[in-house]
Every structure is written in structure tokens, then in C-alpha cells.
Amino acid sequence: MTLIDTHAHIYLKEFKEDIHQVIDRALEKGVTKILLPNIDRTTIEDMLSLEEHYPDVCHAMMGLHPCSVKEDFEHQLYEVESWLSKRKFIALGEMGTDLYWDKTTWDIQKEAFKIQCDLAKRHELPLVIHCRESIDETITLLKNDESHSLTGVFHCFTGTPEQGKTITEELKFYLGLGGVTTFKNSGLDLVVPHLNRDKLVLETDSPYLSPVPERGKRNEPYKVKFVADKLATLLNLSVEEVASFTSDNANRLFFE
């Protein structure tokens, strides 16, 4: 059984002491690829160093997280653009919108979103989109893109069946399902059966959002198996079937 964790920040300080064991545990559980979304200029060096140590397992993205969109966002995006011109990345991310932590930056968030969409088109990369409490707003931003050439994934999807259908059928984007899917009160047990399984990928968002039965502990890539187990239950499939189609989806989006 092969699993792909499409979203893990395992280059952060939470993994400094045992990163090699973290990678080993992931490989033991069948996690063959771990995708690394960037946050901002402060995380690039550690992310690329981890990828260099594990080039067959860890695969880096390049982007600016919406919570790091501040007054200096244009300078940060110049650095993103510079890195994109230097080497190949698997995606442009983590980028997006966030109306949970700070609504005062909404205007510059939208500007940063558009700039990164343009970069994704120029470099022919999928987007990895963060959209906390801003799914509809993000859908609108993508619909306003006249090229209709963008693709990517809505990371940590927690929306409705209707939003899921719009994202997968109209926008042709994928949905990233992680630890929240296993939470009892998330409501996703009523949503997941209605989603297009050809557009679903697995993720952990390590070190955050550890799934049941590990909720409250540090998350890490091997725990993507718990998300696969939950999807298997919700879709009345074997975990091997879930691993197969989600890995196929991830490979199609990020590696073809």
C-alpha cells in the first residue's frame, strides 16, 4: 500500500530533534512521498535542506502563506519569483486567503493571491490553496481568473458538498483531506460521501491537526494512514482502495 502526504511542514522546529525518525516512520507505513509547502522567506532554507537530504521522499513547493502577507508582501513575492526562476518546484504554495486570523489584510491578501496565480500560470504549476473561513471568497477569486487555466488543491477542505462540487467540477481543482476529516464534530462524515473521489488527495498538515486517535499530539506524515482509514469507512471501501486512488490523484496533479 502506497500513501502520499500532500501537505506537511516537517521542516519546522517541532521536528528538529527527530526528523530522521519521522521520515523512517513514514516510510515504514507506506508513505512514499511527502510534499512540503513553503510558508515565507524564513522557512525556505530549512525546507530546501530537508528536500536535499531526502530527494526521493520530500518534494518542495514555493509560495507565500496568506498569514505571512504583511506590508512587505511584495518583497516576499519577489523572492518567491526569484526561486521559481532558479529551479523546479512541484507546486506554488502554500498560498491563498485567511479570514480567521486577520481580516485587516484582506485587500493585500487578494493582491498577493492574484500575483501568485499569475506566477503559477507562468511556471505551469498547480496551486496549493489555504482558505480558512474564506472558501467562497477564494472560489470567487478563481472564477474571476479569465484564463481558466489554473489547477491545484484546496488544502484542508472543510466545506459543504455544494462547495466541493463547485471546486472539483467547475474549477477542476482537487480537495485535500486531513485530520479534521476524523474529528467527530467536523461534519465531514456527511460531506465526504458526496465528493468526487477522482479529486481527493490525502494530507496531514504536520505538525498540526493530528487525526483521531492521535488528536492533540504532534502530527507527522505516517498518521496520514488514519485519514485513509476514515475515508475508507465513509466511502465503504478498503483502505488499500483509498490509498490507491488518492495516490493516483496526487501523482496526476503534482508529478505528471
N, C-alpha and C positions, 0 to 999 in steps of 0.2 A: 504494500500500500504506500502510495506516494502522496505527500501533502505539501502545499506551498503556503507559506505565511506571507501574504502580500503587503503587510504593513507592520513593521517592528522597529522601534527606536533603541536597538540593543547596543548602540554606541554611546549611550548616556552614562552618567556617573553611577547609576544604580547597578551597572554590570561591570564596573571597573575591576572588581576583585575576582570575578569568576567567569569571565566571558568565554573562556575556552571550554569550561564545563557546560555552559549554556548551549554552545554550539554542539558539543558532543551529545547532550540530552536530546536536542532537536533531531540530529541525525539518527540516533537510536530509535526514535519514534516515527521515522519515515519522512521527516521534514527535509526535503532536498534543496529547497530554495527559500531564502529569507530576503525580502525586499525592504530596503532601507530608505524611508522618506526623510529628506532634509528638513530642518526647522528654519535656520537662518545662518548668517555668516559664522556664528560661534560654534556651530556643530559640524561644519564641512570637514575640517581636518580629521576629527575622530571618526566620522563616518567613512571617509575615504581610506583611512588607515585600516579600519576593520575589513573593508572590502578587499584591500590589498592582501591581508592575511588569509582571507577565505574567498578567493575569487570565484570558486565554483559554487559557493553556497550563498554568499552575500552579494547583493546587487543594488547599487546606489541610484538614487534619484537626485534631482536638483530642483530646488524651488524655495519659496518664501512663505512660511506659515502665516495665516491671517492674523494670529495673535502677536506676531512679530512685525506687523505692518504699523510702523510708527512714523514720526516726522522724517526719518532718514530712509524711508522705504525705497525711494528712487535709487539711492546709492547702493542699497542692498540688492536691488534688482539688476543694477549694472554688474555686480559681482556674479549673480546668477547667470546673466547673459554671457559674461566672460567665461565661466566654467563650461557652459553649454557649447561654446565655440572651441574649447580645448580638447574635449574628449566626448565619448558616447556615454549617455545615461539611459536607463530603461524607461524613465518617465519624468514628467515635470511635476514635482510635488515635494513636499505636501503644500498645497496652495488652497485657496478657497475663501470662505466667509465665516464669520463668527459673530453672532448677536447675543451670545451668552455672557462673555467676559467684559466686553467693552463696546457699547453701541456708538460711542462718540467718534470712533474711527471709521464709521460706515462708508463715508464718501471716498476716503483713500483706500479702503478695502476694495471697493468696486473698481477703482482705478488700477490697483495692483492686480486684481483678478483679470482685467482686460489685457494688461501688458503681458501677463504670464500665458494667457490664452494665445496671444499673438506669437509668443516665443515657442509655444507648443506646436503651432501650425508651421512655423518656420523650420523647426528641427524635426518635424514629423514624430512627435512624442505624445503618448497618452497623458491625460491629466489625472492626478490623484487629488481628489477634492475633499477638503474638510468643510462641513457645513452645519455647525452646531446651532440649533434653533434658527436656521436660515435656509431650509431646504427649498421652500417655494421661491425665495428671493434668488437662490442660486440657479434654480431651473429657469427663471425669467432671464437672468444674465446670459445663460447658454442659448436660450431661444433667440435672444437679440443678436447673436453672432450670425451674420449673414452668410458666412461661408459654409455653414453646416458640415464642416469637415472635422470637427473636434470629436475625440473619443476619450474614454478614460473610465474612472470608477468613482462613485460616491462612497468614500470611506466611512465606516461605522454607520451604516444605514440604519435608521430607527423610524422611518416614515410609515406612511399608510400604503395599503395596496394600490390606491389611485396614484400616489406619488411614485411608487415603484414602477407602475405601468408606464407613466409618462417618461421616467428616466430611461427605462430599458427599451420601450417600443418607439417612442417619439424621438428621444435624444440619442438612442442607441448606445447608452452608457451602461456600465456594469454596476453592481451593488456589492460592497464589501460587508460581510457579516462577521462579527467578532463576539467577544464575551457578553455583550449586552443581550445577544440572542438567547443566552442561557439563563438570564435573570428572570425570576418568577413573575415580577410585576412589570416587565418591559412591554408586554402586549404583543411582542413579535411572534409569539406562538400562533396568533390569529392572522398574522400578516404573511409570514414566510410561505405557507402553502399556496398563496396566490401569486407568488413571484415567479418570473421566468427563470427556470433553473439554468438555462443557457447563458445567463448573465450574472451568475452568482460566483463570488470568489470568497475565500476564507482569509481571515486576518486575526492578529492578536492585539495590535496597538501596544505591544510591550514597551514599557513596564506597566502600562495602565490597563484597567478594565479586565482584570483576570476573571476567567469564566468560573461558573459553578462546576465543580465543588471547591475551587481554589479562590473563590471571591474574597477580596480583601488582602490577598497576598500579592507579592510582585509577580506580574505576568511575564511569561517568556515564550518563545516560539513553540516549544513542544506542546504547550497547552492548546494549540490550535486543534489538537485531536478532540478536545472536549466540545469545541464548536461543531466539528464534523459529526460527533456523536449526537448532538442536539438536532442538527439538521436531518440526520438520518431518521430520528424519531418523528420529527414534524412532517417529513415527506414520505414516511413509510417505506424507506429504502434501507439497504445495508450501508454501513459506514464506508465500506470499500467502494460502493457506487458513488457516494457523495465525494469521497476523495478523488475518484476518477474524473467526474465531470467538473468539479471545481478546479482541479489542476489543469485540465484541458482548457478551461476558460481562462485561467491565469496565463498559461503559456500562449494562448491565442492573442491576448491583449498586450502582454509585455514582451514576448520573445519572438513573435513572428514578424 
